[in-house]
Amino acid sequence: MAEPYTSWREGGFGLYVHWPFCEAKCPYCDFNSHVTAHVDQSRWAEALVSELHRYGALTEGRKLDSIYFGGGTPSLMAPDTVRAVIDASRAHWAWSNDIEITLEANPRSVEISKFEGFAHAGVNRVSLGVQALRPDDLRRLGRLHGVDDALKALDVARSCFDRVSFDLIYGRQGQSLPEWETELNEALDLAGDHLSLYQLTVEQGTAFWDRAQAGKLRGLPDEDLGADMYEATAEIAAAKGFSAYEVSNYALPDAMSRHNLVYWRSGDYVGIGPGAHGRVTMNGTRHATVARKMPGDWIRAAETGSADAELEPLPRADVWNEFLLMGLRLTEGVSMTRARKIGGTWADALPLAYYQDLGLIWREDDRFGATPQGRLVLNTLTSELLSV
């Protein structure tokens, strides 16, 4: 395989910062999040900066395209904590001229009051966890905010940040297709330049999973209704100028999430904070990194040298699998030239013509990707392609 671990440069380079704390645990959430009454912000800022410096020394001199504060609920961070991480990133990496610095936020008044502070710290994009525009559904989803809170947060965010995105979950209990279409049109009228629209999935380890196993999570859409909702989502968004550049993400022209594109284009990214994952190429070898998961374990380890639970070289097959799994989520698809650099004979063995005849794959010049029909069965499609 020629040049197997230099291809990350074509995907870019980002920094992910995981803040693990929340006010409450949402019943659908399977992320590494923890409810706690008090956080020592200074201690956490120092530990995050320490881990950043450690990874910075391993990746010195790169150009940083994006920083993303995720969680958990990063808007519970103090603006000074956010500023400390952003400022520390300059010690090791040159910033791209249009660096994107995103912070996830809940639309609660205590967090909205910090928006100006986050902007002064350097954040230029906010992603709001709105999740629903219907009060009953917000309650079912375990959200602590109301619809009015969400509308206020959007207004304040637009006044503070260059770019604003928000999330919605559809396919909720008892939700019909016409109801979702009405709510989606309302959301698009409120949107800035980006929306993340996720179909509700019931993940093992969540409260929703336990309820479903007990037969107490009723009214979720069946497979056919879910597919209809997905297709309607893309059509309605497109009519308002929002293209589906990824399976669950919609943007106006030039407003795609640059950080998430680093993931989907198989770039490199440093992950710091409890449970954070990373992909870092060092000495010509792509590595998978995973930080210690529990906040107490993580911060003690960060303060004594390294909070890594894993830092392992990725086998060639894993690099190839991730490249295809991630790239086929994008409307732009992937480059065959790059696929050959990463996958070698695996790339040439892909039965693209067969799936093109089925209407699941498109090909144009050097690129190929999943068609709208292919995206409806994307998990199965990628699984079959990777089984060759």
C-alpha positions as CSV (number, residue, x, y, z in Angstrom):
1,M,0.0,0.0,0.0
2,A,1.7,3.2,-1.2
3,E,1.8,6.0,1.3
4,P,-0.7,4.4,3.7
5,Y,-0.5,7.0,6.5
6,T,0.0,10.4,4.8
7,S,-3.5,10.7,3.5
8,W,-4.7,12.5,6.7
9,R,-3.4,15.8,5.3
10,E,-6.3,15.7,2.7
11,G,-8.8,15.5,5.5
12,G,-7.4,18.3,7.7
13,F,-6.4,18.6,11.4
14,G,-8.7,19.3,14.3
15,L,-8.8,19.4,18.1
16,Y,-11.7,17.9,20.1
17,V,-12.2,18.8,23.7
18,H,-14.6,16.7,25.8
19,W,-16.4,18.3,28.8
20,P,-18.1,15.4,30.6
21,F,-20.5,17.2,32.9
22,C,-24.2,17.8,32.5
23,E,-27.0,19.2,34.7
24,A,-29.1,16.0,34.0
25,K,-28.7,12.8,32.0
26,C,-31.0,12.7,28.9
27,P,-32.8,9.3,28.5
28,Y,-31.6,8.9,24.9
29,C,-28.0,9.9,25.4
30,D,-25.2,7.3,25.3
31,F,-22.3,9.9,25.4
32,N,-19.8,10.0,28.2
33,S,-21.6,12.5,30.4
34,H,-21.9,12.8,34.2
35,V,-24.0,14.8,36.6
36,T,-22.2,16.6,39.3
37,A,-22.9,19.4,41.7
38,H,-19.5,21.2,41.6
39,V,-16.6,21.4,39.2
40,D,-13.3,23.0,40.0
41,Q,-12.9,25.0,36.8
42,S,-9.3,26.1,37.4
43,R,-8.2,22.5,38.0
44,W,-10.0,21.3,34.9
45,A,-8.5,24.1,32.8
46,E,-5.0,23.2,33.9
47,A,-5.5,19.5,33.2
48,L,-7.0,20.1,29.7
49,V,-4.1,22.4,28.9
50,S,-1.6,19.9,30.1
51,E,-3.0,17.2,27.9
52,L,-3.1,19.6,24.9
53,H,0.6,20.4,25.4
54,R,1.4,16.7,25.6
55,Y,-0.3,16.1,22.2
56,G,1.0,19.3,20.8
57,A,4.5,18.1,21.3
58,L,3.7,15.0,19.3
59,T,2.2,17.0,16.4
60,E,4.3,20.1,16.5
61,G,4.0,22.6,13.6
62,R,0.7,21.5,12.0
63,K,-2.0,23.8,10.8
64,L,-5.1,23.6,13.0
65,D,-8.3,23.8,11.1
66,S,-10.9,23.5,13.9
67,I,-11.5,23.3,17.6
68,Y,-14.7,21.6,18.9
69,F,-15.9,21.7,22.5
70,G,-18.3,18.8,22.9
71,G,-19.8,16.8,25.7
72,G,-21.6,16.5,28.0
73,T,-22.5,20.2,28.2
74,P,-19.6,22.4,27.3
75,S,-21.7,25.5,27.9
76,L,-21.3,24.7,31.6
77,M,-17.6,25.5,31.3
78,A,-16.4,28.9,32.5
79,P,-15.4,31.2,29.6
80,D,-11.9,31.4,31.2
81,T,-11.6,27.6,30.9
82,V,-12.5,27.7,27.2
83,R,-10.1,30.6,26.7
84,A,-7.2,28.7,28.4
85,V,-7.6,25.8,25.9
86,I,-8.0,28.0,22.9
87,D,-4.9,30.1,23.8
88,A,-2.8,27.0,24.5
89,S,-3.5,25.6,21.1
90,R,-1.5,28.4,19.5
91,A,1.6,27.2,21.3
92,H,2.0,24.2,19.1
93,W,-0.1,24.7,15.9
94,A,-0.5,27.5,13.4
95,W,-4.2,28.4,13.0
96,S,-5.7,28.3,9.5
97,N,-6.9,31.7,8.4
98,D,-10.6,30.7,8.8
99,I,-10.3,28.4,11.8
100,E,-13.7,27.2,13.1
101,I,-14.1,27.1,16.9
102,T,-17.3,25.5,17.9
103,L,-18.9,25.1,21.3
104,E,-22.0,22.9,22.0
105,A,-24.6,24.7,24.2
106,N,-27.9,24.0,25.9
107,P,-30.5,26.7,25.5
108,R,-30.8,27.4,29.3
109,S,-30.7,30.9,30.7
110,V,-27.6,30.2,32.9
111,E,-25.7,29.1,29.7
112,I,-27.1,31.8,27.4
113,S,-25.7,34.4,29.8
114,K,-22.2,33.1,29.1
115,F,-22.5,33.5,25.3
116,E,-20.7,36.8,25.2
117,G,-17.9,35.5,27.4
118,F,-17.5,32.5,25.1
119,A,-17.3,34.7,22.1
120,H,-14.6,36.9,23.7
121,A,-12.7,33.7,24.6
122,G,-12.5,32.9,20.8
123,V,-15.5,30.8,20.0
124,N,-16.9,31.7,16.6
125,R,-19.6,29.0,16.1
126,V,-22.1,27.6,18.5
127,S,-24.2,24.4,18.2
128,L,-27.4,24.5,20.2
129,G,-29.0,21.3,21.5
130,V,-32.6,22.4,20.8
131,Q,-33.8,18.8,20.0
132,A,-37.5,19.7,19.6
133,L,-39.9,22.6,19.1
134,R,-42.8,21.0,20.9
135,P,-43.1,21.2,24.8
136,D,-44.4,17.7,25.3
137,D,-41.6,16.2,23.3
138,L,-38.9,18.2,25.1
139,R,-40.2,16.7,28.4
140,R,-40.2,13.2,26.9
141,L,-36.6,13.7,25.8
142,G,-35.6,14.8,29.3
143,R,-34.6,18.3,28.3
144,L,-34.6,21.0,30.9
145,H,-35.4,23.9,28.6
146,G,-38.6,25.0,27.0
147,V,-39.4,26.1,23.5
148,D,-39.2,29.8,24.5
149,D,-35.8,29.2,26.0
150,A,-34.7,27.7,22.7
151,L,-36.0,30.7,20.7
152,K,-34.3,33.2,23.1
153,A,-31.0,31.2,22.8
154,L,-31.1,31.4,19.0
155,D,-31.6,35.1,19.1
156,V,-28.8,35.7,21.6
157,A,-26.4,33.3,19.8
158,R,-26.9,35.2,16.5
159,S,-25.9,38.4,18.2
160,C,-22.7,36.9,19.6
161,F,-21.4,34.4,17.1
162,D,-20.6,34.4,13.4
163,R,-22.2,31.1,12.8
164,V,-25.0,29.3,14.6
165,S,-26.2,25.7,14.3
166,F,-28.8,23.7,16.2
167,D,-29.9,20.1,16.5
168,L,-33.3,18.5,16.2
169,I,-34.4,14.9,16.8
170,Y,-37.2,13.4,14.8
171,G,-38.9,10.1,14.7
172,R,-40.1,10.7,18.2
173,Q,-42.8,8.9,20.1
174,G,-46.2,9.4,18.4
175,Q,-44.8,11.8,15.8
176,S,-46.5,11.6,12.4
177,L,-44.9,12.6,9.1
178,P,-47.1,15.7,8.7
179,E,-46.2,16.8,12.2
180,W,-42.5,16.5,11.5
181,E,-42.8,18.3,8.2
182,T,-44.5,21.3,9.9
183,E,-41.9,21.4,12.7
184,L,-39.0,21.1,10.2
185,N,-40.3,24.1,8.2
186,E,-40.5,26.1,11.4
187,A,-36.9,25.1,12.3
188,L,-35.6,26.0,8.8
189,D,-37.2,29.4,9.2
190,L,-35.3,29.8,12.5
191,A,-32.0,28.4,11.3
192,G,-28.8,30.2,10.8
193,D,-26.6,28.4,8.3
194,H,-26.5,24.9,9.6
195,L,-28.8,22.2,11.0
196,S,-28.2,18.7,12.4
197,L,-31.3,16.6,12.0
198,Y,-31.0,13.2,13.7
199,Q,-33.5,10.4,13.6
200,L,-34.0,9.1,17.2
201,T,-32.1,5.9,17.8
202,V,-32.5,3.8,21.0
203,E,-28.9,3.0,22.1
204,Q,-28.0,0.2,24.5
205,G,-27.0,1.6,27.9
206,T,-29.5,4.5,27.9
207,A,-32.7,4.9,29.9
208,F,-34.7,4.7,26.6
209,W,-33.1,1.3,25.9
210,D,-34.3,0.0,29.3
211,R,-37.8,1.3,28.7
212,A,-37.9,-0.2,25.3
213,Q,-36.8,-3.6,26.7
214,A,-39.6,-3.4,29.2
215,G,-42.1,-2.5,26.5
216,K,-42.6,1.0,27.8
217,L,-41.3,3.0,24.9
218,R,-44.3,3.0,22.6
219,G,-45.1,5.0,19.5
220,L,-41.8,5.0,17.7
221,P,-42.0,5.0,13.9
222,D,-41.6,1.8,12.0
223,E,-38.9,1.3,9.4
224,D,-41.1,2.6,6.5
225,L,-42.2,5.7,8.4
226,G,-38.6,6.4,9.4
227,A,-37.5,6.2,5.7
228,D,-40.3,8.5,4.7
229,M,-39.3,11.0,7.4
230,Y,-35.7,10.9,6.2
231,E,-36.6,11.5,2.6
232,A,-39.0,14.3,3.5
233,T,-36.3,15.9,5.6
234,A,-33.9,16.1,2.7
235,E,-36.5,17.4,0.3
236,I,-37.9,20.1,2.6
237,A,-34.4,21.3,3.6
238,A,-33.3,21.4,0.0
239,A,-36.3,23.6,-0.9
240,K,-35.0,26.1,1.7
241,G,-31.5,26.0,0.3
242,F,-30.0,23.6,2.9
243,S,-28.1,20.8,1.2
244,A,-27.7,17.4,2.9
245,Y,-23.9,17.3,2.8
246,E,-23.9,14.4,5.2
247,V,-26.5,11.8,6.3
248,S,-27.8,13.9,9.2
249,N,-26.3,17.4,8.5
250,Y,-27.7,20.2,6.4
251,A,-26.1,23.5,5.5
252,L,-26.3,26.6,3.4
253,P,-23.5,26.9,0.8
254,D,-20.0,27.2,2.4
255,A,-21.5,26.6,5.9
256,M,-20.6,22.9,6.5
257,S,-19.1,22.0,9.8
258,R,-15.4,22.1,9.2
259,H,-14.6,20.1,12.3
260,N,-17.0,17.2,11.4
261,L,-15.6,17.2,7.9
262,V,-12.2,16.4,9.4
263,Y,-13.8,13.2,10.8
264,W,-15.7,12.3,7.7
265,R,-12.7,13.0,5.4
266,S,-10.4,10.9,7.6
267,G,-8.2,13.7,8.7
268,D,-6.3,13.7,12.0
269,Y,-7.7,15.0,15.2
270,V,-6.4,15.2,18.8
271,G,-9.0,14.3,21.4
272,I,-8.6,15.5,25.0
273,G,-10.9,15.2,28.0
274,P,-12.6,12.1,29.6
275,G,-13.4,9.4,27.1
276,A,-12.3,11.5,24.1
277,H,-11.2,9.6,21.0
278,G,-8.5,10.8,18.5
279,R,-6.8,9.8,15.3
280,V,-3.2,11.0,15.2
281,T,-0.5,10.2,12.6
282,M,2.9,10.0,14.2
283,N,6.2,8.9,12.5
284,G,4.2,7.8,9.5
285,T,1.8,5.6,11.4
286,R,-1.9,6.4,12.1
287,H,-2.8,5.9,15.8
288,A,-6.1,5.5,17.6
289,T,-6.2,7.3,21.0
290,V,-8.8,7.0,23.8
291,A,-8.6,8.9,27.0
292,R,-9.6,7.5,30.4
293,K,-13.4,7.6,30.6
294,M,-14.3,8.5,34.2
295,P,-13.7,12.2,35.1
296,G,-12.0,11.5,38.4
297,D,-9.6,8.9,36.8
298,W,-8.9,11.2,33.8
299,I,-8.0,14.3,35.8
300,R,-5.7,12.5,38.2
301,A,-3.9,10.8,35.3
302,A,-3.7,14.1,33.3
303,E,-2.1,15.8,36.4
304,T,0.5,13.0,36.7
305,G,1.6,12.7,33.1
306,S,-0.9,11.1,30.6
307,A,-4.6,10.5,30.6
308,D,-4.5,8.0,27.7
309,A,-6.3,4.7,28.2
310,E,-5.1,3.7,24.7
311,L,-2.6,5.0,22.2
312,E,-2.3,2.2,19.6
313,P,-1.2,2.0,15.9
314,L,-4.1,1.2,13.7
315,P,-3.9,-1.9,11.5
316,R,-4.1,-1.3,7.8
317,A,-7.5,-2.9,7.5
318,D,-8.9,-0.5,10.2
319,V,-7.6,2.6,8.4
320,W,-9.3,1.4,5.2
321,N,-12.6,0.5,7.0
322,E,-12.8,3.9,8.7
323,F,-12.0,5.7,5.5
324,L,-14.9,4.1,3.6
325,L,-17.3,4.1,6.5
326,M,-16.8,7.8,7.1
327,G,-16.4,8.9,3.5
328,L,-19.6,7.3,2.2
329,R,-21.6,9.4,4.8
330,L,-20.8,12.5,2.7
331,T,-22.7,13.6,-0.3
332,E,-19.4,14.4,-1.9
333,G,-18.3,10.8,-1.6
334,V,-14.6,9.8,-1.8
335,S,-11.8,10.0,-4.2
336,M,-10.8,6.7,-5.9
337,T,-7.2,8.0,-6.1
338,R,-7.1,8.5,-2.4
339,A,-8.9,5.2,-1.8
340,R,-6.2,3.4,-3.7
341,K,-3.5,5.1,-1.6
342,I,-5.2,3.9,1.6
343,G,-6.7,0.6,0.6
344,G,-4.5,-0.6,-2.3
345,T,-6.1,-3.7,-3.8
346,W,-9.1,-3.4,-1.6
347,A,-10.1,-0.3,-3.4
348,D,-9.8,-1.9,-6.8
349,A,-11.8,-4.9,-5.7
350,L,-14.9,-2.7,-4.7
351,P,-17.9,-3.9,-6.8
352,L,-18.9,-0.4,-7.6
353,A,-20.5,-1.2,-11.0
354,Y,-22.8,-3.8,-9.3
355,Y,-24.1,-1.3,-6.8
356,Q,-24.3,1.4,-9.4
357,D,-26.6,-0.8,-11.4
358,L,-28.7,-1.2,-8.3
359,G,-28.9,2.6,-7.9
360,L,-27.1,2.6,-4.6
361,I,-23.7,4.0,-5.8
362,W,-22.9,7.0,-8.1
363,R,-19.6,7.4,-9.9
364,E,-18.3,10.6,-11.6
365,D,-14.7,11.0,-12.8
366,D,-12.4,10.1,-9.8
367,R,-15.2,10.1,-7.2
368,F,-17.9,7.7,-6.0
369,G,-20.4,7.8,-3.2
370,A,-23.8,6.6,-2.0
371,T,-26.9,7.8,-3.9
372,P,-30.0,9.0,-1.9
373,Q,-31.3,5.5,-2.2
374,G,-28.0,4.1,-1.0
375,R,-28.0,6.4,2.0
376,L,-31.3,4.8,3.2
377,V,-29.5,1.5,3.5
378,L,-26.0,2.9,4.2
379,N,-25.1,0.6,7.0
380,T,-25.8,-2.5,4.9
381,L,-24.2,-1.0,1.8
382,T,-20.9,-0.2,3.6
383,S,-20.9,-3.5,5.3
384,E,-21.2,-5.3,2.0
385,L,-18.5,-3.2,0.4
386,L,-16.1,-3.8,3.2
387,S,-16.8,-7.6,3.1
388,V,-15.1,-7.9,-0.3
